[in-house]
Amino acid sequence: MIKFHENFVTDANGKRKAVVIDIEEYQTILEELEELEAIRAYDAAKLSNDEEIPFEDAIAEIKKAH
């Protein structure tokens, strides 16, 4: 589990409106999300009946999509 130290921006009533985190923690979150996306793509591919392709080709296709 990612541990980070967030700070909240609140309105005049004290209601949380936004979150501020350290840039390094933000980068870590982005990296984790990217890894999760790859895992989900792998899981979807395993469940499909599509033809298998080499790993390098799959990575190239994923990169083209982003």
Secondary structure, 3 states (H helix, E strand, C coil): CCCCCCEEEECCCCCEEEEECCHHHHHHHHHHHHHHHHHHHHHHHHHCCCCCCCHHHHHHHHHHHC
